[in-house]
């Protein structure tokens, strides 16, 4: 008898452990007042102007601003093949986030290239600019 009671107790404990309770949560919207959030908006980039000297392309552009005021801290520069429209790998001198209003890409491959700018503020990105005039590198 004692063995049977011990078995029933062990069975009851095992059953209690195997039963998984269901979790529930709910939120009630009982708050009052006006919620407000403010964020800066990045405008589109300005089309860069460029000049070619041998195999170096120097780009210049005017500063982009936040819609709420203040200048953008940096820019992402992209190079496109003017014939195909394909994005090409930009060299280190103009890669990453450029904090100036100019950069010179050195040792650019021969071809016809167009450049764009995307305003960058931290992890935020604005709209990419239109493409520059084609720049021919011999």
C-alpha positions in Angstrom: 0.0 0.0 0.0 2.8 2.4 0.9 4.5 1.7 -2.5 1.2 2.5 -4.3 0.8 5.8 -2.5 4.4 6.7 -3.3 3.8 5.9 -7.0 0.6 8.0 -7.0 2.5 10.9 -5.4 5.4 10.6 -7.9 2.8 10.5 -10.8 1.0 13.6 -9.5 4.3 15.5 -9.2 5.4 14.5 -12.8 2.0 15.5 -14.1 2.2 18.9 -12.4 5.7 19.5 -13.9 4.6 18.6 -17.4 1.5 20.9 -17.5 2.7 24.1 -19.1 0.7 27.2 -18.0 -0.5 29.7 -20.7 0.9 33.2 -20.4 -1.5 36.1 -21.0 -1.0 39.8 -21.1 -3.2 42.8 -21.9 -2.9 46.6 -22.0 -5.6 49.0 -21.5 -5.5 52.5 -23.0 -6.6 54.5 -20.1 -4.2 57.4 -20.6 -5.2 60.9 -21.4 -3.4 63.8 -23.1 -1.6 64.5 -26.3 1.3 62.4 -27.5 3.9 64.2 -29.5 7.1 62.9 -31.2 9.6 65.1 -33.0 12.1 63.8 -35.5 14.3 65.5 -38.0 13.6 64.7 -41.7 16.5 64.5 -44.2 15.9 66.2 -47.5 17.2 64.8 -50.8 20.8 65.2 -51.7 22.0 68.0 -54.0 23.4 66.9 -57.4 27.2 67.0 -57.3 29.4 68.8 -59.8 32.6 67.2 -61.0 35.8 67.8 -62.8 38.4 65.4 -64.2 42.1 65.7 -63.9 43.9 62.7 -65.4 42.3 59.8 -63.6 41.1 61.8 -60.6 37.5 63.0 -60.2 36.9 65.9 -57.9 33.3 66.3 -56.7 31.8 69.4 -55.0 28.3 70.0 -53.8 26.2 72.3 -51.7 25.2 71.3 -48.2 21.9 69.5 -47.7 19.7 70.6 -44.7 17.3 68.9 -42.4 13.7 69.9 -43.2 13.5 71.5 -39.7 16.8 73.4 -40.2 20.4 72.5 -39.6 23.0 71.1 -42.0 23.4 67.4 -42.6 26.6 66.0 -41.1 27.7 63.7 -44.0 27.1 62.2 -47.4 27.3 58.8 -49.1 28.8 59.2 -52.6 27.9 56.7 -55.4 29.4 56.2 -58.8 27.4 55.0 -61.8 28.5 53.8 -65.2 27.0 56.4 -67.5 26.5 53.9 -70.3 24.8 51.1 -68.4 23.5 52.9 -65.2 25.1 50.2 -63.1 26.5 51.2 -59.7 30.3 50.9 -59.6 32.6 50.5 -56.5 33.8 53.8 -55.4 37.4 54.1 -54.2 38.4 54.7 -50.6 38.9 58.4 -50.9 35.2 59.0 -51.4 33.7 55.9 -49.7 31.9 55.7 -46.5 30.3 58.8 -45.1 32.1 62.0 -46.3 31.7 64.9 -43.9 33.1 67.6 -46.2 31.4 69.2 -49.2 34.0 67.9 -51.6 36.0 64.7 -52.2 38.5 63.6 -54.8 38.3 60.0 -56.1 41.7 58.9 -57.3 42.7 56.3 -59.9 39.2 56.2 -61.4 38.9 53.6 -64.2 38.6 54.7 -67.7 35.0 55.3 -68.8 32.1 57.7 -68.5 30.8 58.1 -64.9 28.0 59.9 -63.1 27.9 60.5 -59.3 25.1 60.9 -56.7 24.9 62.0 -53.1 22.8 60.7 -50.3 22.6 62.8 -47.2 23.6 60.8 -44.1 22.9 61.7 -40.4 24.0 58.9 -38.1 22.2 55.8 -39.2 19.6 57.8 -41.1 19.7 58.3 -44.9 18.0 60.9 -47.0 16.9 60.5 -50.6 19.6 60.0 -53.2 20.2 63.0 -55.4 19.9 63.0 -59.2 22.9 61.9 -61.2 25.7 64.4 -62.1 26.6 65.2 -65.6 28.7 62.4 -67.2 32.4 62.8 -66.4 34.8 61.1 -68.9 37.9 59.6 -67.6 40.5 58.7 -70.2 
